[in-house]
Amino acid sequence: MKITFLVENRKGDNSCKSEHGLSQWIEVDDKRILFDLGASKLYLKNANKLGVDLATADFIVLSHGHFDHCGKLGCFAYRKPLICHPYAFAKRKYNILNKNKIIKKLDLIESVKPYKISESAYFLGEIPCKYDWEKDNDVIDDSAIVLKTPKGLIITSGCAHSGICNTIEYAKEICKEDRIYAVLGGFHLGFREKGVSEKAMKTIEYFKENEVENAYMGHCTSDEIIDAFKEKLGGACNVVQIYTGMEVEL
């Protein structure tokens, strides 16, 4: 399977532009999934530069309803199934989605429970709180995608408001698999604050205890925290900072 980051906060050494947001193109089994769309039309431009044909998408999946993950959903030109939590359309700070407009253009699939996308991929739906030290209770719609592979689970998140450790725990429960091969996306561990928080340190300890093999981190996580992951986990976990245009094959 392959994940291409169409939009990320950080710019890479390529022609793609970046913005505060996240958008991923996932190719798994015989399916193509557009997971989040960033904050603007930039995902459309970057997809074109990267040779990604958005017309071939089988599904659009939203991690949650914040503007930096679904900014210009209404500009998507093809009628496709859209999978998201029902609360993604709630009226609150940072939400911009209008359900009545969306259903005129896309086939809406709202799911609180896990939803099977392909033989290997699941939308996790609403993520229960096992670790109350990391959940953001105002964003109950925050979800992720889990991919089942022979090497273990691959979990890709949008922002991880529900907590990246909570997300991993739920993926393990749903898939009945404890091996975590890779975790990708935004970890919601602070990108404006300085220093490494207690929450970040607990997350690092969780990754160590659960023997996570690969961590591809970015979006709402600072360089300082990514460096702390690299230092604390050492060679036990391959920690990589993601950037716009990056392709990851796992």
C-alpha positions in Angstrom: 0.0 0.0 0.0 1.1 3.6 -0.6 0.2 6.9 1.1 0.9 10.2 -0.6 0.7 13.4 1.4 -1.1 15.9 -1.0 -1.1 18.6 1.7 1.0 19.0 4.9 2.2 21.9 7.0 5.8 21.4 5.9 7.2 21.9 2.4 9.5 19.3 0.9 12.2 19.6 -1.8 9.6 19.4 -4.6 7.3 21.7 -6.5 4.3 21.2 -4.2 3.2 24.1 -2.0 2.2 23.6 1.7 -0.4 25.0 4.0 -1.7 24.4 7.6 -3.7 21.3 6.8 -3.5 17.7 5.9 -4.6 15.6 2.9 -3.6 12.0 2.1 -4.1 9.8 -0.9 -4.2 6.2 0.1 -3.8 3.3 -2.3 -4.7 -0.1 -0.7 -6.0 -3.3 -2.2 -7.9 -2.2 -5.3 -9.1 1.0 -3.7 -8.1 4.7 -3.8 -9.1 6.8 -0.8 -8.8 10.6 -0.5 -8.4 11.1 3.3 -9.0 14.8 4.2 -8.5 17.7 1.8 -6.5 20.3 3.6 -7.7 23.9 4.1 -8.1 25.1 0.5 -8.0 24.0 -3.2 -4.2 23.3 -2.8 -4.9 19.5 -2.7 -6.2 19.8 -6.2 -3.1 21.5 -7.5 -0.7 19.3 -5.7 -2.5 16.1 -6.8 -2.0 17.3 -10.4 1.7 17.9 -9.8 2.1 14.5 -8.2 0.3 12.6 -11.0 -2.6 11.7 -8.7 -5.9 11.3 -10.6 -8.6 12.3 -8.1 -11.3 11.1 -10.5 -10.2 7.6 -9.7 -11.0 8.0 -5.9 -13.3 5.2 -4.6 -14.0 7.1 -1.4 -13.5 10.4 0.3 -13.0 10.0 4.1 -13.0 12.9 6.6 -11.1 12.6 9.8 -13.2 15.3 11.4 -15.0 18.5 10.4 -12.3 21.2 11.1 -11.6 23.6 8.2 -7.9 22.5 7.8 -9.1 19.0 6.9 -12.1 19.6 4.7 -11.6 23.2 3.5 -12.9 23.0 -0.1 -14.8 19.8 -0.1 -17.5 21.6 -2.1 -15.0 22.1 -5.0 -14.5 18.3 -5.5 -15.6 17.7 -9.0 -16.7 14.1 -8.9 -19.6 12.4 -7.2 -18.1 9.9 -4.8 -19.1 8.3 -1.4 -18.1 10.5 1.5 -17.5 8.7 4.9 -17.4 10.7 8.1 -18.8 10.8 11.6 -22.2 12.6 11.9 -20.8 15.2 14.2 -18.5 16.5 11.4 -21.4 18.8 10.4 -21.9 20.2 13.9 -22.0 24.0 14.3 -18.8 24.8 16.3 -15.6 26.7 16.2 -13.4 25.7 13.1 -16.2 23.8 11.4 -17.3 25.0 8.0 -19.2 22.1 6.5 -22.8 22.6 5.3 -24.5 19.2 5.1 -27.3 20.3 2.8 -24.7 21.5 0.2 -22.5 18.4 0.6 -25.3 15.9 -0.1 -26.1 17.6 -3.4 -22.6 16.7 -4.6 -21.5 13.6 -2.7 -23.1 10.3 -1.5 -22.9 10.7 2.3 -22.1 7.8 4.6 -22.3 8.8 8.2 -21.0 6.3 10.7 -20.3 6.3 14.4 -19.3 2.7 14.2 -16.3 1.3 12.3 -17.0 1.1 8.5 -15.3 -1.4 6.2 -13.8 0.4 3.1 -11.9 -2.6 1.6 -10.6 -6.0 2.6 -7.8 -4.3 4.5 -9.1 -0.8 5.3 -11.5 0.4 8.0 -12.8 3.8 9.0 -12.7 3.7 12.8 -15.8 5.8 13.5 -16.1 7.3 17.0 -13.0 6.5 19.1 -13.6 5.6 22.7 -11.4 7.2 25.4 -9.2 4.7 27.2 -6.6 7.3 28.2 -8.3 10.5 29.5 -5.0 12.4 29.5 -5.1 12.8 25.7 -8.7 13.1 24.4 -10.1 16.4 23.2 -13.8 16.1 24.2 -15.0 18.8 21.9 -14.0 16.8 18.8 -15.9 13.6 19.2 -16.0 13.1 15.4 -12.2 12.8 15.2 -11.4 9.4 13.6 -8.8 7.6 11.5 -8.2 4.8 9.0 -6.6 1.5 10.0 -5.1 -0.9 7.4 -4.5 -4.6 8.2 -1.3 -6.0 6.8 0.8 -9.1 7.3 3.4 -6.9 9.1 0.8 -5.5 11.6 -1.5 -2.5 11.6 -1.0 0.7 9.8 -2.9 3.6 11.3 -3.2 6.9 9.6 -4.8 9.9 11.4 -5.9 13.4 10.5 -5.3 15.3 13.7 -5.8 12.8 16.5 -8.0 15.0 18.6 -9.2 11.7 20.1 -5.7 10.9 21.1 -3.2 9.0 19.0 -2.9 6.3 21.7 -6.7 6.0 22.1 -6.8 5.7 18.3 -4.2 2.9 18.2 -6.0 1.1 21.1 -9.3 1.1 19.3 -7.7 0.0 16.0 -6.1 -3.0 17.9 -9.5 -3.9 19.4 -11.4 -3.6 16.1 -8.8 -5.6 14.1 -7.9 -8.0 16.9 -4.2 -7.4 16.3 -1.6 -6.0 18.7 1.3 -5.5 16.3 1.6 -1.9 15.2 3.7 -1.6 12.0 3.2 2.2 11.4 1.4 5.2 12.6 1.1 8.2 10.2 -0.4 11.7 10.2 -1.1 14.4 12.8 -0.6 13.5 16.4 -2.1 16.6 18.0 0.8 17.0 20.4 1.3 20.8 20.0 2.6 22.9 17.2 2.5 26.4 18.7 3.7 25.7 22.2 7.4 25.4 23.1 8.7 22.4 24.9 7.7 18.8 25.2 4.5 18.4 27.2 3.7 15.6 29.7 1.1 14.4 27.1 3.9 14.0 24.5 6.1 12.2 27.0 3.3 9.7 27.8 2.8 9.2 24.1 6.4 8.4 23.6 6.3 5.9 26.4 3.2 4.3 24.9 5.0 4.0 21.5 8.0 2.3 23.3 5.8 -0.1 25.3 3.8 -1.1 22.3 6.8 -1.5 20.1 5.5 0.8 17.3 7.9 0.2 14.4 7.4 3.3 12.3 6.1 6.8 13.1 5.5 9.3 10.3 4.6 12.5 12.1 3.5 16.0 11.2 0.7 18.5 10.9 -0.3 19.5 14.5 3.0 18.3 16.0 6.0 20.5 16.4 9.6 19.8 15.2 10.7 19.9 18.8 8.3 17.1 19.7 9.3 15.0 16.6 12.9 15.4 17.7 12.0 14.2 21.2 10.4 11.1 19.6 13.5 10.4 17.7 15.8 10.9 20.8 13.7 8.9 23.3 12.7 6.0 21.0 16.2 5.8 19.4 16.5 2.9 16.9 13.5 1.1 18.3 11.1 3.1 16.1 11.8 4.7 12.8 10.6 8.3 13.3 10.1 10.4 10.2 8.8 14.0 9.7 6.3 14.1 6.9 6.0 16.9 4.3 3.9 17.8 1.3 4.5 15.6 -1.7 6.0 12.8 0.4 5.2 9.2 -0.7 5.3 6.4 1.8 5.2 2.7 0.7 4.6 0.2 3.4 
